[in-house]
């Protein structure tokens, strides 16, 4: 339904507490402004935006006006809207209230008869910027503005105002409260997401599934020379272009013998053969075999036509230019048949395989020099925190050297990722949001360290929301590794880890590596699970799973592990080759089997 009311979107605020223009913050696929405009256009026959800068919000089919009384806040905006509107009534909505629902507007519209203003009240609080105003208010507003009165509430006693208590006319109070949620700071953005139902403290398996479901293989591919292929990922299946070997070859150094001479050998117990030629490996035999003749052949050499078997050199008697063969020999003995290694059309390498030395050998054996591979993906790595400095910078007692960027950089490079070290960003939500945006534009995935918890200076989540990213989940139900925020924007993922090195290590191994491996196009991207025995009793009294660093060792032929607790975290990381998954509230006895993740050296 389209009401004969003018919808007004107020967008003249300074957004000083947010650090960027609130109207242009993304909400899902839309900005706050476009989200509200779309809803207003469905309700009203006219929609106007009131802004302090008309050029900033140029949009098709949207009328934008400026204040007649500049610098007078919302009161000036309401005045300009009333003067410009074609209808007697205007409905005012601020651009920083993106969760408002149309049913509330329609409820308020029902109560405008015989009034100049209808202002809703919820939880004993008036909402003057989500209210109806009539043109009959203009004299009262101008009276206030000319007296430098800019508080909208001071207008109400001057006109006939309906103070509409929504709790008395509408039952769903929670929905009303949600609609009036106002976004002024980065923290408000986070609270808005929580109101809408944010997944928090998910299990490892759910975190992996959520992210892998949101991970799309980078489809760019290229053809490279085999000399450059080690460590790359195949983008296509590769089939054998020919039989290998293409024709019969000798399995040993020896002498070729034809079928007639094999028959004579079986009858007489021996056969004398004249050596007519020698065939080294890599040469094509000139003549075919005939009865009573033989040709000397090297290992791997092509066999003359009519060859039925090869007699090993050490199993013959040599007499001048002849040989004597005794005993028995079977047809096909010491012959490598055509296609016995590879048949033409056989799949010799699968899409999604990483090209390791073994596969490189197979490809080269098949004579393949041009290899189809996925393009190398690029990952931006960011650290956050005003306390951090880079190695080589002057140390002070209040500072900490950054180690996480180098940990991630080395692990990702080892699995074939091109990394971009984006440096350290101080504790400022707007600056962090800007850096995340820059990184997203130049990389396929963004990985950050620090600021992923819920403290006053933990700003990652707020910065992602300012960027317009969708939060996939916040927090994983493990320790170390609880602080983790995953987000997505324009099909690109943001993986935001704790600044604690132990937590960061766990999350890189269990979450980051599977995601980037899938992004690379690898078929095998999940961490390897194993069962091991712990050598002593261990109790986890906590209500969450513990992911403990450990090291494997052999004892009497049996694989066991040590739990690396109590030492320096960096000493632990040096020795860690498994992550032990201890269930919550569990008591484990010595030699009891427990699940673990094997940390491969990529």
C-alpha positions as CSV (number, residue, x, y, z in Angstrom):
1,X,0.0,0.0,0.0
2,X,1.3,3.5,-0.8
3,X,0.2,6.2,1.7
4,X,-0.3,9.9,0.8
5,X,2.5,10.6,3.1
6,X,6.1,11.7,2.3
7,X,8.8,9.4,3.7
8,X,11.8,11.4,5.0
9,X,15.3,9.9,5.5
10,X,17.5,12.1,7.7
11,X,21.1,11.8,6.6
12,X,22.7,15.0,7.9
13,X,24.6,13.7,10.9
14,X,28.4,14.0,11.2
15,X,29.0,10.3,12.2
16,X,31.9,11.4,14.4
17,X,31.6,8.5,16.8
18,X,31.4,6.0,14.0
19,X,34.5,7.3,12.2
20,X,32.8,7.0,8.8
21,X,29.5,8.0,7.2
22,X,26.8,5.9,8.8
23,X,24.5,6.2,5.8
24,X,27.0,4.3,3.6
25,X,27.7,1.4,6.0
26,X,26.7,-1.9,4.4
27,X,23.8,-3.9,5.9
28,X,23.8,-7.2,4.0
29,X,23.9,-6.3,0.4
30,X,22.7,-2.8,0.9
31,X,23.9,0.4,2.7
32,X,21.9,1.7,5.7
33,X,20.6,4.4,3.3
34,X,19.5,2.2,0.5
35,X,18.0,-0.3,2.9
36,X,15.7,2.4,4.4
37,X,15.0,4.0,1.0
38,X,13.8,0.7,-0.4
39,X,11.4,0.2,2.5
40,X,10.2,3.8,2.4
41,X,9.5,3.6,-1.4
42,X,7.2,0.7,-0.7
43,X,5.2,2.6,1.9
44,X,4.9,6.2,0.5
45,X,4.1,8.0,-2.7
46,X,7.0,10.4,-2.2
47,X,10.4,9.9,-0.6
48,X,13.0,12.7,0.2
49,X,16.5,12.5,1.7
50,X,17.6,15.4,3.8
51,X,21.4,15.8,3.8
52,X,24.1,18.3,4.6
53,X,25.9,17.5,1.4
54,X,23.7,16.8,-1.7
55,X,26.6,15.7,-3.8
56,X,27.7,12.9,-1.4
57,X,24.5,10.9,-1.9
58,X,23.7,11.2,-5.6
59,X,21.3,8.4,-6.6
60,X,18.9,7.8,-9.4
61,X,15.2,8.6,-8.7
62,X,15.9,10.0,-5.3
63,X,15.2,13.6,-4.3
64,X,17.8,15.1,-2.0
65,X,17.5,18.4,-0.3
66,X,19.5,20.5,2.2
67,X,18.5,22.2,5.4
68,X,17.0,25.7,5.2
69,X,18.5,26.3,8.6
70,X,21.9,24.7,8.4
71,X,23.6,23.3,11.5
72,X,20.4,23.0,13.5
73,X,20.4,19.2,13.7
74,X,17.3,17.0,13.2
75,X,15.0,20.0,13.9
76,X,16.4,21.7,10.9
77,X,16.1,18.6,8.8
78,X,12.4,18.1,9.8
79,X,11.7,21.7,8.9
80,X,13.3,21.4,5.5
81,X,11.4,18.2,4.8
82,X,8.0,19.7,5.7
83,X,8.6,22.7,3.5
84,X,9.7,20.5,0.5
85,X,7.1,17.7,0.8
86,X,4.1,17.6,-1.5
87,X,1.9,15.9,1.2
88,X,0.6,17.4,4.4
89,X,2.2,14.6,6.5
90,X,5.8,13.4,6.6
91,X,7.2,10.3,8.3
92,X,10.7,10.9,9.6
93,X,13.3,8.1,9.9
94,X,17.1,8.5,10.6
95,X,19.6,6.7,8.4
96,X,21.2,5.0,11.4
97,X,18.2,2.9,12.4
98,X,18.4,0.1,9.8
99,X,16.3,-2.5,11.6
100,X,13.0,-0.6,11.5
101,X,10.0,-2.6,10.4
102,X,7.2,-1.3,8.1
103,X,4.4,-2.6,10.3
104,X,5.4,-0.1,13.0
105,X,5.1,2.8,10.5
106,X,1.7,1.5,9.6
107,X,0.7,1.3,13.2
108,X,1.8,4.9,13.9
109,X,-0.1,6.1,10.8
110,X,-3.3,4.8,12.3
111,X,-3.1,7.4,15.1
112,X,-2.6,10.7,13.2
113,X,-6.2,12.0,13.1
114,X,-6.7,15.4,14.7
115,X,-2.9,15.7,15.6
116,X,0.1,17.6,14.4
117,X,2.6,15.1,15.6
118,X,2.5,11.4,16.4
119,X,5.6,10.3,18.4
120,X,5.9,6.6,19.5
121,X,7.0,5.7,23.1
122,X,8.6,2.4,23.9
123,X,10.0,1.5,27.3
124,X,9.1,5.0,28.5
125,X,11.4,6.5,25.9
126,X,10.2,8.8,23.1
127,X,11.4,8.3,19.5
128,X,11.2,11.8,17.9
129,X,13.2,10.7,14.8
130,X,10.8,7.8,14.0
131,X,7.6,9.9,14.0
132,X,4.9,11.6,12.0
133,X,4.9,15.4,11.5
134,X,2.3,17.6,9.8
135,X,2.8,20.8,7.9
136,X,0.9,22.6,10.6
137,X,4.1,22.2,12.7
138,X,6.1,24.6,10.5
139,X,5.3,27.8,12.5
140,X,6.2,26.1,15.8
141,X,9.5,24.7,14.3
142,X,10.5,28.1,12.9
143,X,9.7,29.7,16.3
144,X,12.1,27.2,17.9
145,X,14.8,27.6,15.3
146,X,14.7,31.4,15.4
147,X,15.2,31.1,19.2
148,X,18.2,28.6,18.7
149,X,16.1,25.8,20.2
150,X,17.2,22.6,18.4
151,X,15.9,19.9,20.6
152,X,12.9,18.3,18.8
153,X,11.2,17.4,22.1
154,X,10.8,21.1,23.0
155,X,8.6,21.5,19.9
156,X,6.0,19.0,21.2
157,X,4.3,21.3,23.8
158,X,3.8,24.0,21.2
159,X,1.6,21.8,19.0
160,X,-1.1,19.1,19.3
161,X,1.1,15.9,19.9
162,X,-0.1,12.3,20.2
163,X,2.3,10.5,22.6
164,X,1.7,7.0,21.3
165,X,2.6,4.3,23.8
166,X,3.3,1.3,21.5
167,X,3.1,-1.2,24.4
168,X,-0.6,-0.4,24.7
169,X,-1.4,-0.7,21.0
170,X,1.0,-3.4,19.9
171,X,1.8,-6.7,21.7
172,X,5.3,-7.5,20.2
173,X,7.3,-5.1,22.3
174,X,10.6,-7.0,21.5
175,X,10.1,-6.3,17.8
176,X,9.5,-2.6,18.6
177,X,12.7,-2.4,20.6
178,X,14.7,-4.0,17.7
179,X,13.3,-1.5,15.2
180,X,14.4,1.4,17.3
181,X,18.0,0.2,17.7
182,X,20.2,3.1,16.8
183,X,23.7,2.7,15.3
184,X,26.2,5.4,16.4
185,X,29.4,3.6,17.2
186,X,31.3,0.5,15.9
187,X,30.2,-1.3,19.0
188,X,26.6,-0.6,18.1
189,X,27.2,-2.5,14.8
190,X,28.3,-5.5,16.7
191,X,25.3,-5.4,19.0
192,X,23.0,-5.1,16.0
193,X,24.4,-8.3,14.6
194,X,23.9,-10.0,18.0
195,X,20.2,-8.9,18.0
196,X,19.8,-10.4,14.6
197,X,21.1,-13.8,15.8
198,X,24.9,-14.3,15.6
199,X,26.4,-17.8,15.7
200,X,28.8,-17.8,18.6
201,X,31.1,-20.4,20.2
202,X,30.6,-23.0,17.6
203,X,32.3,-26.4,17.7
204,X,35.4,-27.0,15.6
205,X,33.5,-29.2,13.2
206,X,30.8,-26.6,12.7
207,X,33.4,-23.8,12.2
208,X,35.1,-25.9,9.6
209,X,31.9,-26.7,7.8
210,X,30.6,-23.1,7.8
211,X,33.8,-21.8,6.3
212,X,34.4,-24.6,3.8
213,X,30.8,-24.2,2.6
214,X,31.6,-20.5,2.0
215,X,34.9,-21.3,0.3
216,X,35.0,-21.3,-3.5
217,X,38.0,-22.5,-5.5
218,X,39.7,-19.7,-7.3
219,X,38.8,-20.6,-10.9
220,X,41.7,-18.8,-12.6
221,X,44.1,-21.2,-14.1
222,X,47.1,-21.2,-16.3
223,X,49.5,-23.5,-18.3
224,X,53.0,-23.7,-16.9
225,X,56.2,-25.6,-17.8
226,X,56.9,-28.7,-15.8
227,X,60.1,-27.0,-14.5
228,X,57.9,-24.6,-12.6
229,X,55.1,-27.0,-11.5
230,X,56.4,-28.3,-8.1
231,X,54.0,-27.4,-5.4
232,X,51.2,-26.2,-7.7
233,X,47.7,-27.7,-7.9
234,X,46.3,-29.4,-11.0
235,X,43.3,-27.6,-12.5
236,X,42.4,-30.5,-14.8
237,X,42.7,-34.3,-15.0
238,X,45.7,-35.5,-17.1
239,X,45.5,-38.6,-19.2
240,X,48.3,-40.6,-20.7
241,X,49.0,-39.3,-24.3
242,X,50.4,-42.7,-25.4
243,X,51.2,-46.3,-24.3
244,X,54.3,-46.6,-22.2
245,X,56.3,-48.3,-23.4
246,X,54.9,-47.8,-26.9
247,X,56.3,-51.1,-28.1
248,X,58.0,-54.2,-26.6
249,X,61.3,-53.6,-24.7
250,X,63.9,-55.8,-23.0
251,X,63.7,-56.1,-19.3
252,X,67.4,-57.2,-19.1
253,X,70.7,-57.2,-20.9
254,X,70.5,-60.3,-23.1
255,X,69.7,-61.8,-26.4
256,X,66.4,-61.8,-28.4
257,X,65.1,-65.1,-29.5
258,X,62.3,-65.9,-32.0
259,X,59.5,-68.5,-31.6
260,X,61.0,-71.1,-33.9
261,X,64.2,-71.2,-31.9
262,X,62.3,-71.6,-28.6
263,X,60.6,-74.6,-30.1
264,X,64.0,-76.1,-31.2
265,X,65.3,-75.5,-27.7
266,X,62.4,-77.4,-26.2
267,X,63.0,-80.4,-28.5
268,X,66.8,-80.6,-28.4
269,X,67.6,-79.0,-25.0
270,X,69.9,-76.4,-26.6
271,X,70.0,-74.1,-29.7
272,X,72.9,-72.3,-31.4
273,X,72.3,-68.7,-32.6
274,X,74.4,-66.4,-34.7
275,X,74.6,-62.8,-33.2
276,X,73.8,-60.5,-36.1
277,X,73.3,-57.1,-34.5
278,X,73.4,-55.1,-31.2
279,X,70.5,-52.9,-30.1
280,X,71.4,-50.3,-27.4
281,X,68.6,-48.5,-25.5
282,X,67.3,-45.5,-27.4
283,X,67.8,-47.0,-30.9
284,X,65.4,-48.7,-33.3
285,X,66.3,-52.2,-34.4
286,X,67.2,-52.3,-38.1
287,X,66.4,-55.9,-38.9
288,X,63.8,-58.4,-37.7
289,X,64.7,-61.8,-36.1
290,X,64.9,-64.9,-38.2
291,X,65.4,-68.6,-37.3
292,X,69.0,-69.3,-36.1
293,X,69.8,-65.6,-35.6
294,X,69.8,-63.4,-32.5
295,X,70.4,-59.8,-31.6
296,X,72.1,-58.5,-28.5
297,X,69.8,-56.1,-26.6
298,X,70.4,-53.8,-23.7
299,X,68.0,-53.2,-20.8
300,X,65.2,-51.0,-22.0
301,X,66.0,-51.4,-25.6
302,X,63.4,-51.8,-28.3
303,X,63.1,-55.4,-29.4
304,X,63.4,-56.6,-33.1
305,X,60.3,-57.8,-34.8
306,X,59.5,-61.5,-34.2
307,X,61.1,-61.5,-30.7
308,X,59.4,-64.1,-28.6
309,X,61.6,-63.9,-25.5
310,X,64.9,-62.5,-24.1
311,X,67.6,-64.7,-22.7
312,X,69.7,-63.1,-20.0
313,X,73.3,-62.5,-21.0
314,X,74.7,-64.5,-18.1
315,X,72.6,-67.6,-19.1
316,X,74.3,-68.2,-22.5
317,X,77.6,-69.7,-23.7
318,X,79.5,-67.4,-26.0
319,X,81.4,-68.9,-29.0
320,X,83.0,-66.3,-31.3
321,X,80.0,-64.7,-33.1
322,X,77.5,-67.2,-31.8
323,X,75.8,-68.1,-28.5
324,X,74.5,-71.4,-27.2
325,X,71.3,-71.4,-25.2
326,X,70.5,-74.4,-23.0
327,X,67.6,-75.3,-20.7
328,X,64.1,-73.9,-21.2
329,X,62.7,-70.5,-21.8
330,X,59.0,-69.3,-21.9
331,X,57.5,-67.1,-24.5
332,X,57.4,-63.5,-23.3
333,X,60.2,-64.1,-20.7
334,X,62.1,-60.9,-19.9
335,X,59.9,-58.8,-22.2
336,X,58.2,-55.5,-21.1
337,X,55.0,-55.5,-23.1
338,X,53.6,-52.3,-24.8
339,X,51.4,-50.3,-22.4
340,X,52.5,-52.3,-19.4
341,X,53.4,-49.2,-17.5
342,X,50.7,-46.8,-18.8
343,X,48.0,-47.3,-21.4
344,X,46.9,-44.5,-23.6
345,X,43.9,-42.6,-22.1
346,X,44.7,-43.8,-18.5
347,X,44.2,-41.0,-15.9
348,X,47.7,-40.4,-14.5
349,X,46.9,-37.3,-12.5
350,X,43.6,-35.9,-11.0
351,X,42.3,-32.4,-10.8
352,X,43.0,-31.0,-7.3
353,X,46.2,-33.0,-6.7
354,X,49.2,-31.1,-5.5
355,X,52.2,-31.7,-7.8
356,X,54.8,-33.3,-5.5
357,X,58.1,-35.0,-6.6
358,X,56.3,-38.3,-7.2
359,X,53.7,-36.8,-9.5
360,X,56.3,-34.7,-11.2
361,X,58.2,-37.9,-12.1
362,X,55.0,-39.5,-13.5
363,X,54.2,-36.4,-15.7
364,X,57.8,-36.3,-17.0
365,X,57.8,-40.0,-17.7
366,X,54.8,-39.5,-19.9
367,X,56.5,-36.7,-21.8
368,X,54.1,-34.0,-20.5
369,X,55.8,-30.6,-20.3
370,X,52.8,-28.2,-20.2
371,X,50.9,-28.5,-17.0
372,X,47.4,-27.0,-16.3
373,X,47.3,-25.5,-12.8
374,X,45.2,-23.2,-10.7
375,X,46.6,-19.7,-10.3
376,X,48.5,-19.1,-7.1
377,X,46.1,-17.5,-4.5
378,X,47.1,-14.5,-2.6
379,X,46.5,-14.0,1.2
380,X,46.9,-10.7,3.0
381,X,48.1,-11.0,6.6
382,X,47.4,-8.2,9.1
383,X,48.2,-7.7,12.8
384,X,46.3,-5.4,15.0
385,X,47.2,-3.8,18.3
386,X,48.9,-0.5,19.3
387,X,51.3,-2.5,21.5
388,X,52.9,-4.3,18.6
389,X,56.2,-3.6,16.9
390,X,58.0,-5.3,14.1
391,X,61.4,-7.2,14.6
392,X,64.2,-4.7,14.2
393,X,62.2,-1.8,15.6
394,X,63.3,-0.2,18.9
395,X,61.9,-2.1,21.9
396,X,60.3,-0.5,24.8
397,X,58.8,-2.1,28.0
398,X,55.2,-1.4,26.8
399,X,55.7,-3.0,23.4
400,X,55.6,-6.6,22.1
401,X,57.3,-7.9,19.0
402,X,54.9,-9.3,16.4
403,X,55.4,-13.0,15.8
404,X,52.0,-14.1,14.4
405,X,52.4,-12.5,11.0
406,X,55.7,-14.4,10.5
407,X,54.1,-17.7,11.8
408,X,51.2,-17.4,9.3
409,X,53.5,-16.2,6.5
410,X,55.8,-19.2,6.7
411,X,53.0,-21.8,7.0
412,X,51.1,-20.4,4.1
413,X,54.1,-20.1,1.9
414,X,54.9,-23.7,2.6
415,X,51.6,-24.8,1.2
416,X,52.0,-22.6,-1.9
417,X,50.2,-19.4,-1.0
418,X,51.5,-16.0,-2.1
419,X,51.4,-13.8,1.0
420,X,51.2,-10.0,1.4
421,X,52.5,-8.7,4.8
422,X,50.1,-5.8,5.5
423,X,51.9,-4.7,8.7
424,X,50.4,-3.6,12.0
425,X,47.2,-1.5,12.4
426,X,46.7,0.4,15.6
427,X,43.6,0.0,17.8
428,X,41.3,2.2,15.7
429,X,38.1,0.7,14.2
430,X,37.9,3.1,11.2
431,X,41.6,2.6,10.3
432,X,41.3,-1.2,10.7
433,X,38.2,-1.2,8.5
434,X,40.0,0.7,5.8
435,X,43.0,-1.7,5.9
436,X,40.7,-4.7,5.7
437,X,39.0,-3.1,2.7
438,X,42.3,-2.4,0.9
439,X,43.5,-6.0,1.6
440,X,40.3,-7.5,0.3
441,X,40.8,-5.7,-3.0
442,X,44.3,-7.1,-3.6
443,X,44.0,-10.6,-2.2
444,X,41.8,-13.7,-2.3
445,X,41.6,-14.1,1.4
446,X,42.4,-11.8,4.4
447,X,43.9,-13.2,7.7
448,X,44.3,-11.1,10.7
449,X,45.7,-11.5,14.3
450,X,44.5,-9.7,17.4
451,X,41.3,-7.9,18.3
452,X,39.1,-10.9,17.9
453,X,37.9,-11.1,21.5
454,X,35.2,-8.9,23.2
455,X,37.4,-6.4,25.0
456,X,37.2,-2.6,24.7
457,X,40.1,-2.6,22.2
458,X,39.1,-5.7,20.4
459,X,37.8,-4.0,17.2
460,X,37.9,-6.6,14.5
461,X,34.2,-7.5,14.5
462,X,33.2,-3.8,14.6
463,X,35.6,-3.0,11.7
464,X,34.3,-5.9,9.6
465,X,30.7,-4.6,10.1
466,X,31.8,-1.1,9.2
467,X,33.1,-2.6,6.0
468,X,29.8,-4.3,5.3
469,X,31.0,-7.8,5.8
470,X,28.7,-10.6,6.9
471,X,29.8,-12.3,10.2
472,X,29.6,-16.0,9.7
473,X,30.4,-16.9,13.3
474,X,32.2,-15.5,16.3
475,X,34.1,-17.7,18.7
476,X,35.0,-21.4,18.7
477,X,34.2,-23.6,21.7
478,X,37.8,-24.6,22.3
479,X,40.8,-23.3,24.3
480,X,43.4,-22.2,23.2
481,X,41.7,-20.9,20.1
482,X,38.3,-19.5,21.3
483,X,38.8,-16.0,19.9
484,X,38.1,-16.4,16.2
485,X,35.8,-14.3,13.9
486,X,34.9,-15.4,10.4
487,X,33.3,-13.0,7.9
488,X,32.6,-12.7,4.3
489,X,32.2,-9.9,1.8
490,X,31.9,-10.2,-2.0
491,X,32.7,-13.9,-1.8
492,X,36.0,-13.2,0.0
493,X,36.7,-14.5,3.4
494,X,38.1,-12.8,6.5
495,X,39.7,-15.2,9.0
496,X,40.4,-13.2,12.2
497,X,42.4,-15.0,14.9
498,X,43.5,-14.3,18.4
499,X,46.8,-12.4,19.0
500,X,47.9,-15.2,21.4
501,X,50.5,-17.3,19.6
502,X,49.2,-20.6,21.1
503,X,45.6,-19.8,20.0
504,X,46.8,-18.5,16.7
505,X,48.8,-21.7,16.0
506,X,45.8,-24.0,16.8
507,X,43.4,-22.0,14.6
508,X,45.9,-21.9,11.7
509,X,46.3,-25.6,11.7
510,X,42.6,-26.5,12.3
511,X,40.8,-23.8,10.4
512,X,43.0,-21.6,8.2
513,X,44.9,-24.3,6.4
514,X,41.8,-26.3,5.4
515,X,40.2,-23.2,4.0
516,X,43.2,-22.0,2.0
517,X,43.8,-25.5,0.7
518,X,40.3,-25.7,-0.6
519,X,40.7,-22.2,-2.0
520,X,43.8,-23.4,-3.8
521,X,41.7,-26.2,-5.5
522,X,43.1,-29.1,-3.4
523,X,41.0,-32.2,-3.0
524,X,42.6,-33.2,0.2
525,X,42.3,-30.2,2.6
526,X,41.2,-31.5,6.0
527,X,43.7,-32.1,8.8
528,X,44.6,-35.7,9.4
529,X,42.9,-37.3,12.4
530,X,44.6,-40.0,14.4
531,X,44.1,-41.9,17.6
532,X,46.9,-42.0,20.1
533,X,47.5,-43.0,23.7
534,X,48.5,-40.5,26.4
535,X,51.2,-41.8,28.8
536,X,49.6,-40.5,32.0
537,X,46.2,-39.6,33.6
538,X,44.8,-36.2,32.4
539,X,41.7,-34.3,33.5
540,X,39.9,-31.5,31.7
541,X,37.5,-29.9,34.3
542,X,36.4,-27.2,31.9
543,X,33.1,-27.0,30.0
544,X,34.9,-26.7,26.7
545,X,37.2,-28.9,24.6
546,X,40.9,-28.3,25.1
547,X,43.2,-28.4,22.1
548,X,46.7,-29.2,23.5
549,X,50.0,-29.1,21.7
550,X,51.8,-32.4,21.8
551,X,54.6,-34.5,20.3
552,X,54.5,-38.0,19.0
553,X,57.1,-40.7,20.0
554,X,57.5,-44.5,19.6
555,X,57.7,-46.7,22.7
556,X,58.2,-50.4,22.1
557,X,56.8,-50.1,18.6
558,X,53.7,-48.2,19.8
559,X,52.9,-44.6,19.0
560,X,52.4,-42.4,22.0
561,X,52.4,-38.7,22.8
562,X,53.6,-36.1,25.3
563,X,51.4,-33.2,26.2
564,X,53.5,-30.0,26.0
565,X,52.0,-27.9,28.9
566,X,53.7,-25.7,31.3
567,X,56.6,-24.7,29.1
568,X,57.1,-21.5,27.1
569,X,54.6,-21.4,24.3
570,X,57.3,-21.0,21.8
571,X,59.2,-24.0,23.1
572,X,56.0,-25.9,22.8
573,X,55.4,-24.8,19.2
574,X,58.9,-25.9,18.3
575,X,58.2,-29.5,19.4
576,X,54.5,-29.7,18.4
577,X,53.5,-32.2,15.7
578,X,50.1,-33.1,16.9
579,X,47.1,-31.2,18.4
580,X,45.3,-33.3,21.1
581,X,41.6,-33.0,21.3
582,X,40.5,-33.4,24.9
583,X,36.8,-33.6,25.4
584,X,35.1,-31.2,27.9
585,X,34.7,-32.4,31.5
586,X,36.7,-35.5,30.8
587,X,39.0,-37.7,32.9
588,X,41.5,-39.7,30.7
589,X,43.4,-42.6,32.1
590,X,47.0,-43.4,31.1
591,X,47.2,-45.3,27.8
592,X,43.6,-44.4,27.0
593,X,43.0,-43.7,23.3
594,X,42.3,-40.1,22.4
595,X,41.7,-38.2,19.2
596,X,44.4,-35.9,17.8
597,X,45.2,-34.0,14.6
598,X,48.5,-34.7,13.0
599,X,50.4,-31.6,12.0
600,X,52.0,-32.2,8.6
601,X,55.1,-30.4,7.5
602,X,53.8,-29.1,4.2
